Amino acid sequence: MKRIFTVQHTQSEHHTNGMVGSWTDWSLTELGKQQADRIAIKLKQELDGKKIVLYTSDLKRAKQTADSIASQLKVVPIVKTELRERNLGRCCGKSVQWLRENLECDEKTIDDRLFPDAESRRDEWNRLKPFFDQIMAAEAENIIIVSHGDLLSVFNSMFLGLGVASLNTCELFGFAGGVSQMIVRDDGKRIIKRIGDMSFVL
């Protein structure tokens, strides 16, 4: 049996300053650091003594969340650019207000891009898919993935066995600090035991 825990990075500066997240490399706020420490302690309680593989996005807010978990579980995070948030192109480094006022394309399908240099949802899916296939085939039984809201919504759809076109009609989003637990049974059945569980930050 394989257990996969996904962790949406905790409160970041862009959650409080009105700026776009995406590929802009924001740090965690002080609250976010405290939330990451709480998640780490609770994951240790669930996984203490087990062999863990920890993957994280290379963006600072996710890496800082992962570092707290790594410190508690005594593991070294494996940094993967594939786990970055979706690239929103030229609005990176700008405010959410600027994004609203300068939006070039209203996303209605998985192939639409907010700006010509942004990723579409299909682009994001294609970026993540090789990593997803890798961890699903790996022998590791306990995996933790620290990433971002948009990226993890794509991961959720992949885990459920849905195709990329499903993102045109449905998604599973979470909040900053949410922890999901997924199980792959020996017979191949996939089960989501919890989704976006916010009790880990309390």
C-alpha positions as CSV (number, residue, x, y, z in Angstrom):
1,M,0.0,0.0,0.0
2,K,1.2,3.5,-0.9
3,R,0.3,6.6,1.1
4,I,0.6,10.0,-0.4
5,F,0.2,13.2,1.6
6,T,-0.1,16.5,-0.3
7,V,0.5,19.7,1.5
8,Q,-0.5,23.1,0.1
9,H,2.1,25.6,1.3
10,T,1.0,27.7,4.2
11,Q,0.3,31.4,4.4
12,S,2.6,33.3,2.0
13,E,3.3,37.1,1.7
14,H,1.2,37.2,-1.5
15,H,-1.8,36.1,0.5
16,T,-1.6,39.3,2.5
17,N,-0.1,42.0,0.2
18,G,-2.4,41.9,-2.8
19,M,0.2,40.5,-5.2
20,V,0.1,37.7,-7.6
21,G,1.6,34.4,-6.5
22,S,2.4,32.2,-9.4
23,W,6.2,32.1,-10.2
24,T,6.9,35.2,-8.1
25,D,9.1,33.8,-5.3
26,W,7.3,34.9,-2.1
27,S,8.3,33.9,1.4
28,L,6.0,32.6,4.1
29,T,4.6,35.1,6.6
30,E,5.3,34.6,10.3
31,L,1.9,33.0,10.6
32,G,2.8,30.8,7.6
33,K,5.9,29.6,9.3
34,Q,4.0,28.7,12.5
35,Q,1.4,26.8,10.4
36,A,4.2,24.9,8.6
37,D,5.6,23.9,12.0
38,R,2.2,22.6,13.2
39,I,1.8,20.6,10.0
40,A,5.2,19.1,10.5
41,I,4.5,18.1,14.1
42,K,1.2,16.4,13.1
43,L,2.8,14.6,10.1
44,K,5.5,13.3,12.4
45,Q,2.8,11.9,14.7
46,E,1.3,10.0,11.8
47,L,4.5,8.9,10.1
48,D,7.1,8.6,12.9
49,G,9.4,5.7,12.3
50,K,8.4,5.2,8.7
51,K,10.6,5.7,5.7
52,I,9.5,8.9,4.0
53,V,10.2,10.5,0.6
54,L,9.5,14.2,0.6
55,Y,9.1,16.2,-2.6
56,T,8.7,20.0,-2.9
57,S,8.3,22.8,-5.3
58,D,11.5,25.0,-5.6
59,L,9.5,28.2,-5.0
60,K,10.4,29.7,-1.6
61,R,7.0,29.5,0.1
62,A,6.7,25.8,-0.7
63,K,10.3,25.0,0.1
64,Q,10.0,26.8,3.5
65,T,6.9,24.7,4.3
66,A,8.8,21.5,3.2
67,D,11.9,22.4,5.3
68,S,9.7,22.5,8.5
69,I,8.4,19.0,7.7
70,A,11.9,17.8,6.8
71,S,13.3,19.0,10.1
72,Q,10.7,17.0,12.1
73,L,10.8,13.9,10.0
74,K,14.6,14.0,9.5
75,V,14.6,13.7,5.8
76,V,16.1,15.7,2.9
77,P,13.5,17.3,0.6
78,I,13.8,16.5,-3.1
79,V,13.2,19.7,-5.0
80,K,11.2,19.5,-8.2
81,T,10.5,22.4,-10.5
82,E,7.6,20.3,-11.9
83,L,5.8,21.1,-8.7
84,R,5.8,24.9,-9.2
85,E,2.6,26.8,-9.2
86,R,1.2,27.6,-12.7
87,N,3.1,30.2,-14.5
88,L,0.8,33.2,-15.2
89,G,3.3,35.0,-17.4
90,R,3.7,38.8,-17.5
91,C,1.5,39.4,-14.4
92,C,4.1,37.7,-12.2
93,G,5.6,40.4,-9.8
94,K,2.5,42.5,-10.2
95,S,-0.6,43.1,-8.1
96,V,-3.9,41.2,-8.4
97,Q,-5.5,44.5,-9.2
98,W,-3.1,44.9,-12.2
99,L,-4.0,41.4,-13.3
100,R,-7.7,42.2,-13.3
101,E,-7.2,45.5,-15.2
102,N,-4.8,44.1,-17.8
103,L,-6.1,40.6,-18.4
104,E,-5.7,39.6,-22.1
105,C,-7.7,36.4,-22.1
106,D,-10.6,35.2,-19.9
107,E,-9.9,31.5,-19.2
108,K,-12.8,29.4,-20.3
109,T,-11.1,26.2,-21.4
110,I,-7.9,24.3,-20.4
111,D,-6.2,25.8,-23.5
112,D,-6.8,29.4,-22.7
113,R,-3.9,31.6,-21.3
114,L,-4.3,34.8,-19.3
115,F,-1.4,36.2,-21.3
116,P,0.5,34.8,-24.3
117,D,3.5,33.9,-22.1
118,A,1.4,32.2,-19.4
119,E,0.8,28.5,-19.0
120,S,-2.6,27.1,-19.8
121,R,-4.1,24.4,-17.5
122,R,-3.2,21.8,-20.2
123,D,0.4,23.1,-20.1
124,E,0.4,22.7,-16.3
125,W,-1.1,19.2,-16.6
126,N,1.6,18.2,-19.1
127,R,4.4,19.5,-16.9
128,L,3.1,17.6,-13.9
129,K,2.2,14.3,-15.6
130,P,5.7,12.7,-15.9
131,F,6.3,13.3,-12.2
132,F,2.9,11.9,-11.2
133,D,3.6,8.8,-13.2
134,Q,7.0,8.5,-11.6
135,I,5.7,8.6,-8.0
136,M,2.8,6.3,-8.8
137,A,5.2,3.7,-10.1
138,A,7.8,4.1,-7.4
139,E,8.3,1.6,-4.6
140,A,8.2,4.3,-1.9
141,E,5.2,3.6,0.5
142,N,5.0,7.0,2.2
143,I,5.3,10.1,0.1
144,I,4.8,13.8,1.0
145,I,4.4,16.4,-1.7
146,V,4.5,20.1,-0.9
147,S,3.2,22.3,-3.6
148,H,0.7,25.0,-4.5
149,G,-3.1,25.3,-4.8
150,D,-3.5,25.3,-8.6
151,L,-0.9,22.6,-9.2
152,L,-2.4,20.4,-6.5
153,S,-5.9,20.7,-8.0
154,V,-4.4,19.2,-11.2
155,F,-2.8,16.5,-9.1
156,N,-6.1,15.6,-7.5
157,S,-7.7,15.1,-10.9
158,M,-4.8,12.9,-12.0
159,F,-5.1,10.8,-8.8
160,L,-8.8,10.2,-9.4
161,G,-8.0,8.9,-12.9
162,L,-9.7,11.8,-14.7
163,G,-8.4,13.1,-18.0
164,V,-7.1,16.6,-18.6
165,A,-10.5,17.6,-20.2
166,S,-12.1,17.1,-16.8
167,L,-10.6,20.5,-15.7
168,N,-13.1,22.2,-18.1
169,T,-16.0,21.1,-15.9
170,C,-14.7,20.4,-12.4
171,E,-11.8,20.9,-10.0
172,L,-10.8,20.1,-6.4
173,F,-9.2,23.2,-4.8
174,G,-7.9,23.6,-1.3
175,F,-6.8,26.4,1.0
176,A,-3.2,27.3,2.1
177,G,-2.1,24.8,4.7
178,G,-4.5,22.1,3.6
179,V,-3.3,18.5,3.9
180,S,-4.7,15.7,1.8
181,Q,-4.1,12.0,2.3
182,M,-4.4,9.5,-0.6
183,I,-4.0,5.8,-0.6
184,V,-3.2,3.4,-3.4
185,R,-4.2,-0.1,-2.3
186,D,-2.2,-3.2,-3.4
187,D,-5.1,-4.0,-5.7
188,G,-4.6,-0.7,-7.4
189,K,-7.7,1.1,-6.1
190,R,-7.1,4.7,-5.3
191,I,-8.8,6.3,-2.2
192,I,-8.8,9.9,-1.0
193,K,-9.0,9.6,2.8
194,R,-9.0,13.3,3.4
195,I,-8.9,16.4,1.2
196,G,-7.6,19.8,2.1
197,D,-7.7,19.0,5.8
198,M,-7.1,22.3,7.7
199,S,-6.9,20.7,11.1
200,F,-3.2,20.3,10.6
201,V,-2.6,24.1,11.0
202,L,-4.6,24.4,14.2
